Amino acid sequence: MHVLGFKLLPSSLYSMRVPFTWQAAMSYPMPPPSVISGMLANVLWEAGKCAKPLEALGEVRKSVRGTWCGLVFREHKKPAISAFFGTVKTFFFDQTLTGNILPRQFLFAPDGFRVFVASEDGEFLEKVKYALQHAPVYLGDSEGLANVMNVEVVDATEEKPNGMCDVSVYFRDDLASGIDGDGGTLYWVNERAILPGEKKEPMVSYLFPVIQRGKTFRPSKLLVRFNGKAKLLKAFGEILPM
């Protein structure tokens, strides 16, 4: 298995709204797998590696075996993620027209994220590496430009899920059988979400290791015990559960 790793640094505020859920006004604290997959597909198309956006997305779905994201660790007092809420108003001359639009949560990560993408196809990851270095990258919406740095592809090793593991990236909630809460808490996303449609298939729930201080979140490493469903990859010094 090969793993592509890079640093993703938002150039401004970003907002990745949680879909199909009671958290409609909330943003993911870190780019979830769906955002990473869409980002990779977009840069492949923008860099001319695929003729059409849907072709690029199909190649990502076929080749990618796992994606992960975690906050950049840095020893300082500045929060890694901060958030605020705003209401939408339209100003027209001397009148203020207020609509019924839901408030939207925007976040700012001054130190950025570490992103990891696993694939058995090393040539595909090299193509993605080229695209990340030669195409614009957006985070959250079409205005949310982001910088990409330190792009590298390495070979991953497989670890056995024995005992507790230090984890600083998000993972599916059905993989963990226990945690050590001294290192912070787990931010749970999609715990109640249901996709629309006849089958009412649940969305995948993810856990983000963070420390909450007031209204801000800071990066955290948690000791996690994984169950028999988990496959653990090790790359860039990180444990990547899949």
Secondary structure, DSSP 8 states (H G I E B T S, - for coil): -EEEEEEEEESS-B--B--SSTTTT-B-SS--HHHHHHHHHHHHHHTTSSSSHHHHHHHHHHHEEEEEEEE----SSS-SEEEEEE--EEEETTEEEE-----EEEEE-TT-EEEEEEES-HHHHHHHHHHHHHS-EESSSTT-EEEEEEEEEEE-EEE---SEEEE-S-EETTSEEEEEGGG-EEEEESSS-B-SSSS--B---EEEEEEEETTEEEE--EEEEE-TT--EEEETTEEEE-
